[in-house]
Amino acid sequence: MDQIDTDLTRDEDDTDAYALDRKSVAAILYAVDIQDQDKLTELMEPLHAADIADLLEQINPYDRARLIRLYDREFDGDILSELDESIREEVMAVLRPDVLAEAVRELDSDDVVDLLEDLEEPQQEAILEVLEDADRVAVEQSLSYPENSAGRLMQREVVMAPEHWTVGQAIDFMRNSEDLPEQFYHVVLVDPRLHPIGNVTLGKIMGARRETLLTDLMEETFQIIPADQDEEDVAYAFNQYHLISAPVVDEEGRLVGVITIDDAMVVLDEEHEEDILRLAGVGEGSLSDTVVETAKQRLPWLAVNLLTAILASLVIAIFDQTISRFVALAVLMPIVASMGGNAGTQSLTVAVRALATRDLTGSNLWRVLRREVLVGLGNGLIFAVVMGVVGLAWFGSPELGLVIAAAMVVNLVVAGLAGAGIPVLLDKIGVDPALASGTFVTTVTDVVGFFAFLGLAAITLL
């Protein structure tokens, strides 16, 4: 076992310290090839569920199916929770029904809901049937809430106590209870109508005298989450107020569940990943998607980019005679467009991130826009001097140097304004800024850059 542990440990000095060791992966796949179940179990046992999920995501579908069939008697429900949604259904289809049932029974209600909500109804029913009656009712109630809501995100297993209890009563209750959640952080205090009134951390309970009232130990920060609240707002609340867990209530304000920080951070991570993918116009695909699926996801925004590129080309066509007389313009045009595009992307990234974290609001919008314009002006003046000298030294034309210098200033100022302003405008009209901003900002900087450069050249050089 010592040798196995050594093979499977991470190299802390390696930049991929938390990536799976290639030798370990090779050893696991070899065990699959020779159908050695004992060896496979021995190699997989030290791995965390998240590492096994990574392994399943990285290998091809053929090897994935063979590994699951050979390993399924040891399959942990947490592995299903850690799997990417794109291959989770595939893995569940390969597992034997009895193994899948046992794996699902091990999970908390929120993890079961996460598994079920992306499955077709027949598959949902098949999994619900293997749950105990109480667990099935809890999961079905969670599924009745809107998609991407707190009701879907919460777990039904809650440790609660009446508001008049003492520390000793709470400790005795928890010691005698046979169905406490495996992990929890707070005891939720409720009034007689099951309305949550506060949280008490386990640390304070364990450190207080038995006769101390729980109400004397309540946390100062206490947030109640409505069950129909959007999960993105829930994640923001956890991040904003540094919450560890928060009670979830129904329309009457009664306690129905609890959301813990691990689930909230998953939502935050998904939102960040979604923003990054959308900024690049690649949708919500994953590495396990097929060529056809990936092409379909990327095609629409490539088509939009083609249309915007044609628009920029039309601007160039207006000045075709000017370009034909001064070939140097064709050499320098990409520089103006590229600098504007990069400057716009910088401002755009900052603005989209600030909108996602709700740091960019109506109260500071004009200050942020002014800052981005001034940054564009400052950088534009610096690079104007550089390109003015380059134009003079390269082509021996002071006029050409002045033209590209002026165009550089104009385009970088517009890039700063467009990069910060377009995401805000799209957000105001209800369009996801991360999805559409990049295309519009690039179009603006290309069109303005070409028009300013070629227009000034036509006026100055002809």
C-alpha positions as CSV (number, residue, x, y, z in Angstrom):
1,M,0.0,0.0,0.0
2,D,2.9,2.4,0.7
3,Q,4.0,2.1,-2.9
4,I,0.5,2.8,-4.2
5,D,0.2,5.8,-1.9
6,T,3.5,7.1,-3.2
7,D,2.4,6.7,-6.8
8,L,-0.9,8.4,-6.3
9,T,0.4,11.4,-4.3
10,R,0.7,14.8,-5.8
11,D,4.1,16.5,-6.4
12,E,3.8,19.7,-4.5
13,D,6.6,21.3,-6.5
14,D,4.9,20.5,-9.8
15,T,2.7,23.1,-11.5
16,D,0.1,20.4,-11.8
17,A,0.2,19.6,-8.1
18,Y,-3.5,18.6,-8.0
19,A,-3.7,16.9,-11.4
20,L,-3.8,13.1,-11.7
21,D,-0.4,11.5,-12.0
22,R,0.0,10.1,-15.5
23,K,1.7,6.9,-14.2
24,S,-1.3,6.3,-11.9
25,V,-3.7,6.7,-14.8
26,A,-1.7,4.4,-16.9
27,A,-1.6,1.8,-14.1
28,I,-5.4,2.1,-13.7
29,L,-6.0,1.6,-17.4
30,Y,-3.7,-1.3,-17.5
31,A,-5.7,-3.0,-14.7
32,V,-8.8,-2.4,-16.8
33,D,-7.1,-3.9,-19.9
34,I,-6.2,-7.1,-18.0
35,Q,-9.5,-7.2,-16.2
36,D,-7.9,-7.3,-12.7
37,Q,-10.7,-6.0,-10.5
38,D,-8.7,-6.4,-7.2
39,K,-5.8,-4.4,-8.6
40,L,-8.1,-1.7,-10.0
41,T,-9.8,-1.4,-6.6
42,E,-6.4,-1.2,-4.9
43,L,-5.3,1.6,-7.2
44,M,-8.6,3.5,-7.0
45,E,-9.1,3.3,-3.2
46,P,-6.7,6.1,-2.2
47,L,-8.3,8.5,-4.7
48,H,-10.8,11.2,-3.7
49,A,-14.2,11.1,-5.4
50,A,-13.3,14.3,-7.3
51,D,-10.1,12.7,-8.6
52,I,-12.0,9.6,-9.8
53,A,-14.5,12.0,-11.5
54,D,-11.6,13.7,-13.2
55,L,-10.2,10.4,-14.4
56,L,-13.6,9.4,-15.9
57,E,-13.8,12.7,-17.7
58,Q,-10.4,12.5,-19.2
59,I,-10.4,9.0,-20.6
60,N,-12.3,8.0,-23.8
61,P,-15.9,6.6,-23.7
62,Y,-14.7,3.0,-24.4
63,D,-12.2,2.9,-21.5
64,R,-14.7,4.8,-19.3
65,A,-17.4,2.1,-19.8
66,R,-14.9,-0.7,-19.2
67,L,-13.6,0.9,-16.0
68,I,-17.1,1.4,-14.6
69,R,-18.2,-2.1,-15.3
70,L,-15.1,-3.5,-13.6
71,Y,-15.2,-1.1,-10.7
72,D,-19.0,-0.7,-10.1
73,R,-19.2,-2.8,-6.9
74,E,-17.1,0.0,-5.2
75,F,-18.8,2.9,-6.9
76,D,-19.3,5.9,-4.5
77,G,-22.3,8.2,-4.9
78,D,-20.0,11.2,-4.4
79,I,-18.3,10.4,-7.7
80,L,-21.6,11.1,-9.5
81,S,-21.9,14.5,-7.8
82,E,-18.4,15.4,-8.9
83,L,-18.9,14.4,-12.5
84,D,-19.4,16.9,-15.3
85,E,-23.0,16.9,-16.4
86,S,-22.1,16.1,-20.0
87,I,-20.9,12.6,-19.1
88,R,-22.9,11.9,-15.8
89,E,-25.8,10.4,-17.7
90,E,-23.5,8.2,-19.7
91,V,-21.9,6.9,-16.5
92,M,-25.2,6.3,-14.8
93,A,-26.4,4.3,-17.9
94,V,-23.4,2.0,-17.6
95,L,-23.7,1.3,-13.9
96,R,-25.7,-1.8,-12.8
97,P,-29.1,-0.8,-11.4
98,D,-28.3,-2.1,-7.9
99,V,-25.0,-0.3,-7.8
100,L,-26.6,2.9,-9.0
101,A,-29.3,2.6,-6.4
102,E,-26.8,2.2,-3.6
103,A,-24.7,5.1,-4.8
104,V,-27.8,7.4,-4.9
105,R,-28.9,6.4,-1.4
106,E,-25.6,7.6,0.0
107,L,-26.1,11.2,-1.3
108,D,-27.7,14.2,0.5
109,S,-31.0,15.4,-1.0
110,D,-29.4,18.3,-2.8
111,D,-27.0,16.1,-4.6
112,V,-29.8,13.7,-5.6
113,V,-31.7,16.7,-7.0
114,D,-28.6,17.8,-8.9
115,L,-28.4,14.3,-10.5
116,L,-32.1,14.1,-11.4
117,E,-32.8,17.6,-12.8
118,D,-31.0,17.0,-16.1
119,L,-32.4,13.5,-16.7
120,E,-35.5,12.5,-18.7
121,E,-38.6,11.7,-16.7
122,P,-38.4,7.8,-17.0
123,Q,-34.8,8.0,-15.7
124,Q,-35.9,10.2,-12.9
125,E,-38.6,7.8,-11.9
126,A,-36.2,4.9,-11.9
127,I,-33.9,6.6,-9.5
128,L,-36.7,7.9,-7.3
129,E,-38.0,4.4,-6.8
130,V,-34.8,3.2,-5.1
131,L,-35.0,6.0,-2.5
132,E,-36.7,5.6,0.9
133,D,-40.1,7.1,1.1
134,A,-39.0,10.1,3.2
135,D,-36.1,10.8,0.9
136,R,-38.2,10.5,-2.2
137,V,-40.8,13.0,-0.9
138,A,-38.0,15.4,0.0
139,V,-36.4,15.2,-3.4
140,E,-39.7,15.5,-5.3
141,Q,-40.6,18.6,-3.3
142,S,-37.2,20.1,-4.2
143,L,-37.8,19.3,-7.9
144,S,-41.1,21.2,-7.7
145,Y,-39.2,24.5,-7.3
146,P,-38.1,26.5,-10.4
147,E,-34.9,25.4,-12.1
148,N,-31.8,27.3,-10.9
149,S,-33.6,28.4,-7.7
150,A,-32.6,28.1,-4.0
151,G,-35.2,25.3,-3.6
152,R,-33.3,23.1,-6.1
153,L,-30.0,24.0,-4.5
154,M,-30.9,23.4,-0.8
155,Q,-30.6,20.2,1.1
156,R,-33.6,19.0,3.1
157,E,-31.6,17.6,6.0
158,V,-31.6,20.4,8.6
159,V,-30.7,20.4,12.3
160,M,-33.1,22.8,14.0
161,A,-34.0,23.6,17.6
162,P,-36.8,25.5,19.4
163,E,-35.7,29.0,20.3
164,H,-36.2,28.3,24.1
165,W,-33.7,25.4,24.2
166,T,-30.4,25.5,26.1
167,V,-27.0,24.2,25.0
168,G,-27.5,21.0,27.0
169,Q,-30.8,20.2,25.4
170,A,-29.3,20.8,21.9
171,I,-26.4,18.5,22.6
172,D,-28.6,15.8,24.0
173,F,-30.8,16.0,21.0
174,M,-28.0,15.7,18.6
175,R,-26.4,12.8,20.5
176,N,-29.6,10.9,20.5
177,S,-30.5,11.6,16.8
178,E,-29.9,8.8,14.3
179,D,-30.3,10.8,11.2
180,L,-28.1,13.9,11.5
181,P,-26.5,15.1,8.2
182,E,-23.0,13.9,7.7
183,Q,-21.8,17.5,7.6
184,F,-23.5,20.6,9.0
185,Y,-22.3,23.9,10.4
186,H,-25.2,25.5,12.3
187,V,-28.2,24.6,14.4
188,V,-31.1,26.7,13.1
189,L,-33.3,28.2,15.8
190,V,-37.0,28.3,14.9
191,D,-40.1,29.8,16.5
192,P,-43.3,27.7,17.1
193,R,-44.4,28.3,13.5
194,L,-41.1,27.0,12.1
195,H,-39.9,30.4,11.2
196,P,-36.1,30.6,11.4
197,I,-34.9,33.3,13.8
198,G,-31.1,32.7,14.0
199,N,-28.1,30.4,13.5
200,V,-25.8,29.0,16.2
201,T,-22.5,27.5,15.2
202,L,-21.5,24.1,16.5
203,G,-18.3,25.6,17.9
204,K,-20.2,28.0,20.2
205,I,-22.5,25.1,21.3
206,M,-19.5,23.0,22.3
207,G,-17.8,25.8,24.0
208,A,-20.7,27.0,26.2
209,R,-22.1,25.8,29.4
210,R,-25.1,23.4,29.3
211,E,-27.5,25.9,30.9
212,T,-26.7,28.7,28.4
213,L,-29.7,29.7,26.2
214,L,-29.1,29.1,22.4
215,T,-30.5,32.5,21.7
216,D,-27.6,34.0,23.6
217,L,-25.2,32.4,21.1
218,M,-26.8,33.4,17.8
219,E,-24.7,34.6,15.0
220,E,-24.8,38.3,14.2
221,T,-24.9,37.7,10.5
222,F,-28.1,35.9,9.6
223,Q,-29.6,35.7,6.1
224,I,-32.8,33.9,5.2
225,I,-33.1,32.6,1.6
226,P,-36.5,32.4,-0.1
227,A,-36.9,29.0,-1.9
228,D,-37.8,30.7,-5.2
229,Q,-34.7,33.0,-5.2
230,D,-32.4,32.6,-8.1
231,E,-29.3,30.6,-7.3
232,E,-27.0,33.3,-8.7
233,D,-28.4,35.7,-6.1
234,V,-27.9,33.0,-3.4
235,A,-24.3,32.6,-4.4
236,Y,-23.8,36.4,-4.3
237,A,-25.3,36.6,-0.8
238,F,-22.9,33.9,0.5
239,N,-19.9,35.7,-1.1
240,Q,-21.0,39.1,0.0
241,Y,-21.9,38.3,3.6
242,H,-19.3,35.5,4.2
243,L,-22.0,32.9,5.0
244,I,-21.3,29.3,5.9
245,S,-24.9,28.1,5.7
246,A,-28.3,29.8,5.4
247,P,-31.8,28.5,6.0
248,V,-34.3,28.4,3.1
249,V,-37.9,29.2,3.7
250,D,-41.2,28.7,1.7
251,E,-43.8,31.3,0.8
252,E,-45.1,31.3,4.4
253,G,-41.6,31.8,5.8
254,R,-41.3,28.3,7.2
255,L,-38.0,26.5,7.3
256,V,-37.8,23.9,4.4
257,G,-34.1,23.4,4.0
258,V,-30.6,24.8,4.2
259,I,-27.9,25.8,1.7
260,T,-24.3,25.3,2.6
261,I,-21.2,27.1,1.4
262,D,-20.0,24.3,-0.8
263,D,-23.1,24.4,-2.9
264,A,-23.0,28.2,-3.1
265,M,-19.4,28.1,-4.3
266,V,-20.3,25.6,-7.0
267,V,-22.8,28.1,-8.3
268,L,-20.2,30.9,-8.2
269,D,-17.7,28.7,-10.1
270,E,-20.3,27.8,-12.7
271,E,-21.2,31.5,-13.2
272,H,-17.6,32.4,-13.6
273,E,-17.0,29.6,-16.1
274,E,-20.1,30.5,-18.0
275,D,-18.9,34.2,-18.3
276,I,-15.5,33.1,-19.6
277,L,-16.9,30.8,-22.2
278,R,-19.5,33.3,-23.3
279,L,-16.9,36.1,-23.6
280,A,-15.2,33.8,-26.1
281,G,-18.4,32.9,-27.8
282,V,-18.1,29.1,-27.2
283,G,-21.3,28.5,-25.3
284,E,-21.4,26.0,-22.4
285,G,-19.6,23.1,-23.9
286,S,-17.1,20.8,-22.3
287,L,-14.0,18.8,-23.3
288,S,-16.2,15.6,-23.6
289,D,-18.5,17.1,-26.3
290,T,-18.3,15.6,-29.7
291,V,-16.9,17.4,-32.8
292,V,-20.5,17.9,-34.1
293,E,-21.8,19.3,-30.8
294,T,-18.8,21.6,-30.4
295,A,-19.1,22.9,-34.0
296,K,-22.9,23.6,-33.5
297,Q,-22.1,25.6,-30.3
298,R,-19.5,27.8,-31.9
299,L,-21.1,28.2,-35.4
300,P,-23.6,31.0,-34.5
301,W,-21.2,33.4,-33.0
302,L,-18.7,32.8,-35.8
303,A,-21.5,33.7,-38.2
304,V,-22.1,36.9,-36.3
305,N,-18.4,37.7,-36.3
306,L,-18.4,37.2,-40.1
307,L,-21.1,39.8,-40.5
308,T,-19.3,42.3,-38.3
309,A,-16.1,41.6,-40.3
310,I,-18.0,42.4,-43.5
311,L,-19.2,45.7,-41.9
312,A,-15.6,46.6,-41.2
313,S,-14.6,45.7,-44.8
314,L,-17.3,48.0,-46.1
315,V,-15.6,50.9,-44.3
316,I,-12.3,49.9,-45.9
317,A,-14.0,49.7,-49.4
318,I,-15.1,53.4,-49.0
319,F,-11.5,54.4,-49.0
320,D,-10.2,52.0,-51.7
321,Q,-8.8,54.8,-53.9
322,T,-6.9,56.3,-51.0
323,I,-5.4,52.9,-50.1
324,S,-4.5,52.3,-53.8
325,R,-2.5,55.6,-53.9
326,F,-0.8,55.0,-50.5
327,V,0.0,51.4,-50.1
328,A,1.5,52.1,-46.7
329,L,-2.0,52.5,-45.3
330,A,-2.7,48.9,-46.0
331,V,0.4,48.0,-44.0
332,L,-0.5,50.1,-41.0
333,M,-4.3,49.4,-40.8
334,P,-4.1,46.2,-38.9
335,I,-2.0,47.9,-36.2
336,V,-4.8,50.5,-35.5
337,A,-7.5,47.8,-35.4
338,S,-5.5,45.4,-33.3
339,M,-4.6,48.0,-30.7
340,G,-8.2,49.2,-30.5
341,G,-9.5,45.6,-30.2
342,N,-7.1,44.7,-27.4
343,A,-7.8,47.9,-25.5
344,G,-11.6,47.3,-25.8
345,T,-11.2,43.7,-24.6
346,Q,-9.4,44.9,-21.5
347,S,-12.1,47.3,-20.6
348,L,-14.8,44.8,-21.5
349,T,-13.4,42.1,-19.3
350,V,-13.2,44.5,-16.3
351,A,-16.8,45.7,-16.9
352,V,-18.3,42.2,-17.3
353,R,-16.6,41.0,-14.2
354,A,-17.8,44.0,-12.2
355,L,-21.3,43.5,-13.4
356,A,-21.2,39.8,-12.4
357,T,-20.0,40.7,-8.9
358,R,-22.4,43.7,-8.8
359,D,-19.6,46.2,-8.1
360,L,-20.5,48.2,-11.2
361,T,-23.8,50.0,-10.4
362,G,-25.6,53.2,-11.4
363,S,-23.9,55.1,-8.6
364,N,-20.4,54.5,-10.0
365,L,-21.1,54.0,-13.7
366,W,-20.0,57.4,-14.8
367,R,-16.8,57.3,-12.7
368,V,-15.9,54.0,-14.3
369,L,-16.7,55.2,-17.8
370,R,-14.6,58.3,-17.3
371,R,-11.7,56.3,-16.0
372,E,-11.8,53.9,-19.0
373,V,-11.9,56.9,-21.4
374,L,-9.0,58.6,-19.7
375,V,-7.0,55.4,-19.6
376,G,-7.6,55.0,-23.3
377,L,-6.6,58.6,-23.9
378,G,-3.4,58.2,-21.9
379,N,-2.4,54.9,-23.6
380,G,-3.4,56.3,-26.9
381,L,-1.1,59.3,-26.5
382,I,1.8,57.1,-25.6
383,F,1.4,54.8,-28.5
384,A,0.6,57.7,-30.8
385,V,4.1,59.0,-30.2
386,V,5.5,55.5,-30.8
387,M,3.6,54.9,-34.0
388,G,4.3,58.5,-35.2
389,V,8.0,57.8,-35.0
390,V,7.5,54.4,-36.6
391,G,5.5,56.0,-39.5
392,L,8.2,58.6,-40.1
393,A,11.1,56.2,-39.8
394,W,9.5,53.4,-41.9
395,F,7.9,55.4,-44.7
396,G,9.7,58.7,-44.4
397,S,6.4,60.6,-44.2
398,P,5.7,63.0,-41.3
399,E,2.1,63.3,-42.5
400,L,1.6,59.6,-42.3
401,G,3.1,59.5,-38.8
402,L,0.6,62.2,-37.7
403,V,-2.3,60.3,-39.3
404,I,-1.6,57.0,-37.5
405,A,-0.9,58.8,-34.3
406,A,-4.2,60.6,-34.3
407,A,-6.1,57.5,-35.3
408,M,-4.4,55.6,-32.5
409,V,-5.7,58.1,-29.9
410,V,-9.2,58.2,-31.3
411,N,-9.5,54.4,-31.4
412,L,-8.1,53.7,-27.9
413,V,-10.5,56.4,-26.4
414,V,-13.5,54.8,-28.2
415,A,-12.3,51.3,-27.2
416,G,-12.3,52.3,-23.5
417,L,-15.7,53.9,-23.8
418,A,-17.2,50.9,-25.8
419,G,-15.5,48.3,-23.7
420,A,-17.1,49.6,-20.5
421,G,-20.3,51.1,-21.9
422,I,-21.6,48.3,-24.2
423,P,-21.8,45.6,-21.4
424,V,-23.7,48.0,-19.2
425,L,-26.1,48.9,-22.0
426,L,-26.7,45.2,-22.8
427,D,-27.2,44.5,-19.1
428,K,-29.8,47.3,-18.9
429,I,-31.9,45.8,-21.8
430,G,-31.7,42.3,-20.4
431,V,-29.1,40.7,-22.6
432,D,-26.2,38.8,-21.0
433,P,-23.2,41.1,-21.3
434,A,-20.8,38.2,-21.4
435,L,-22.5,36.6,-24.4
436,A,-22.8,39.6,-26.8
437,S,-20.3,42.3,-25.7
438,G,-17.2,40.9,-27.4
439,T,-18.7,41.0,-30.8
440,F,-20.1,44.5,-30.5
441,V,-16.9,45.9,-29.0
442,T,-14.8,44.4,-31.7
443,T,-17.1,45.8,-34.4
444,V,-17.0,49.3,-32.9
445,T,-13.2,49.4,-32.6
446,D,-12.7,48.0,-36.1
447,V,-15.1,50.3,-37.7
448,V,-14.0,53.4,-35.8
449,G,-10.3,52.5,-36.2
450,F,-10.5,52.0,-39.9
451,F,-12.7,55.1,-40.5
452,A,-10.5,57.4,-38.4
453,F,-7.3,56.2,-39.9
454,L,-8.4,56.1,-43.5
455,G,-10.5,59.2,-43.2
456,L,-7.7,61.2,-41.8
457,A,-5.4,59.8,-44.4
458,A,-7.8,60.9,-47.2
459,I,-8.0,64.4,-45.8
460,T,-4.3,64.8,-45.0
461,L,-2.5,62.9,-47.7
462,L,-4.6,63.5,-50.8
